Amino acid sequence: MALRVRMDPLRELGKLLLVAGVVLVGVGALLVFGARLPFRLGRLPGDIAYQGRHGSFYFPIVTCIVVSVALTLIFWVVNLFRR
């Protein structure tokens, strides 16, 4: 016989709002203090930039990797605390 666990919807909503608040604070801090960081997100060494005569091409490959690793770590920590 399976054990049924009833989830309290208000408790789950509270957890969701706390996580959303932490994410918003992090994004806000990045926007406020981003100019003082020793690196510019979006212009890291290794990003591909080509400036031609009639156009330009830019692909932030290293920035994508850094953002992916950061989000992976954040989601891993959030999942660790959910258990």
Residue, then its C-alpha position, 0 to 999 in steps of 0.5 A: m500500500a502506497l503512503r500518500v503525502r498531502m502537500d500543503p499548497l500555501r507552503e509550496l507557494g511560500k517556498l516558490l516565492l522565497v526562491a524567486g525573491v533570492v533570484l531577483v535579489g541576485v539579478g538586482a545586485l548583478l545589475v547594480f554592482g555589475a560595472r564594478l566587477p573585474f570582468r564584463l559578462g558578455r565580453l569575456p576572453g574566448d567569446i567569438a567576435y568578427q568585425g567585417r567591412h559590411g557587418s559584424f558577428y558576435f557569439p558569446i561562447v565563454t559567457c554562455i558556458v559561465v552562465s550555464v555553470a552558474l545556473t547548474l550550481i544554483f539549481w543543484v543547491v536549490n535541489l539539495f535543500r528541497r530534499 
